[in-house]
Amino acid sequence: MEEQSSTYTTPIQKIALKQIQTEGVILDIGGGGEGLVSRIEGTKVCAVDIRISEIREAQIHGPPSNWFVSDGQSLCFQENVFDVVTLWFSLGYMSDWSIKQKVLEEAYRVLGESGRLSILASRIQESCERLTFWGHFTFPDGTISQIGYGVRGGQEQTLERVTELLSEIGFKIRSHEDNNEWFEIQAVKI
């Protein structure tokens, strides 16, 4: 744990990424940057990001996904079309909880019946002004990528708070795992 002028830097987190079990289409919200989901699932993925620069950065890795510049608060897709929606380390870039809520409501809207939501997210303390999250990611094919994410602090983004919001929206939590600096939630649309 390193603190300097209200910046919190996590120790390097070792995270083994898994394939997403689906034959259907995956929507990856905030899928630019490292393009984690696109690099694993390729053509099954429709990746959206609010910034074209983030999409361009993800495309460096060559994943054959479908890319869209879009605001997650107002997605350009019809209702009930995706089997899975992922938000892997993108919730932290939405520092306002009203934005997080709108994005998660949109995820619910575009998911098909019994569609699944997969969230990986950093824990962001109320007490820091900025968080730098360091992840050492191992992909299913053995590829390793070390990534640092810098986000605004003070969000109080915790497993408990996100699961509560998901339940209010209408998701049923299937599983969750708290890894201290980050957490994982698997939920289903009911």
N, C-alpha and C positions, 0 to 999 in steps of 0.2 A: 504494500500500500504506500503510495507516494503522494504527498500533498504539498503543493506549492501555490501560494496566492489563490486559494480556493479552486485549484485544478486537481482533480483526482485522476490518477493513472492506474489502471488495473495491472496486476501481474499478468503475464501471458497466459491466456486460457487455452487449453488444448481441447479442441472440439472435433469429434469425428462426425462428419456429415453423412447422412444416409440417403439412399434413393427414396423417392416418394412412390409408394405403392399405388399406382393407378394406371389404367389404360387410357384414361380420358385426358382432357385438356387442363393445364395448370395455369392459373393467373398468378404472376409474381409481382406484387405491389412493392415498388421501390427496388426494382430488379436491376438497376444500373450499378455503376461502381465495379465491384468485383464479379457481379453476375453469378453468384453462388448457385442458385437454382438452375439457371440456364446452362451452366457448365456441367451440371449433373444430368438434367433431363432433356436438353436440346430441343428438338422439334415439337415436343409436347407443350412447350412453354410460350405463353404470351406474357412478355415482360413489360411493365409500365414504369416510367420514372418521370418526374416532373421536369428534369433537366436533360436536354439532349447531350450535354457534355458527359453526364454519368452513363448514358447509353453508349456513347462512343468509347468510353473507357472499358465498359464490359465487353464490347465487341472486339477489343484487342485479343481476347482469349479465343475468339472464333466460334462461339456457340451458335448453332443454327436455329436460334429461337426467333420468334416474331416480336418485333420491338415497336412500342408505342410511346410517344410523348403524351403524358396524360397526368392530370391531377387525380390522385386517389380519392378525393372527396366527391368527384363527379366523373365516374368512369364512363367510357364511351361504348360500353357493352350492354346487351340486352339482359333481362333478368334470367336467372336459372340456367346459365350456359356453361359454367365451369364445374369440374369435379373436385378440384382442390384450389384453394387460394393460399399463397404463402406470403408472409411478411418476415423475412429473415434479416434481422438487424436493421430494419427500416423504421420501426416505430419510434426509435430514439431521435430520428431527424424531424419528427413531428412534435415539437416541444410543447404545443398547446393541447390540452386534453380535449377541447372541442373538436380539433382537427383529427386526433386519434379516433374519437367517437364517430365522426362522419366517415372516415376511411373504413372503419370496421363495419359500419352500417352498409356501406357500399359493397364490401366483401360479402356480407350476408345476402344482399340483393342479387348479386351476380352468381352466387353459388346455386347449383341445382339441389333438388331434394336430397337430403342426407349428405350434402357436400361437406367436405372437410376443410378445416382451417388449420394451418401450421404456422406457429409463431416461435421464432428464436429472438430473444431480446436481451439487451444489457440492462442490469439494474442501475438506475440513475438516481442517486441520492438527492434529497432536498437540500443538503448542506453544501454542495459544491456548485460553483458557477459554470464549470466546464468538466466534461468527462472524456478521457481518452481510453478507449477499450481496445486492448490488444488480444487478437485471436490467432491461434496457430491451428488452421483448418486442415484436416485430412479428408480428401474426397474419396468416394467409394472406389475409385480406380487407383488409389495410393498417392495421387498428386497432393503436394503440400503447398499451402499458401499462407503466409503470415501477413495479417492485415491489421491496421490501426484505424479505428473509427473515432472521430472527434465530434462530439455533440454538446449542445447546451445542457448545462446541469440544472438542478433545481426542479426537476420534473416529478420526483417521487414516483418513478416508474418501477413498480414492483410486481412480482407474480400475483400477489393478492389483489392489487388494484386493477390489473389488466383482466384477471379472471372475473372479477366482480362486474366490470364493464361488459365483458363478453356475455355474461349471464343476463344482464339487463337488456342487451340487444336481441337475445333469443338463442344464443349458442348453448350447447350442452358441452361441458368440459369432459373429454374422454380420458385425458391424462395430462399430468404436468410434472415438471422436474425443476427444482430450484438448485442451481449450481453456485450459489452465493453471488458471484459477479454477473451471472447471466441466468436466464431461465428459458424453459421450453414449454409450450402449451400446444396440445392437440385438442381441437374442438370439432363439433359437428353441428350443422344447421338442422334445427328441429322446427 
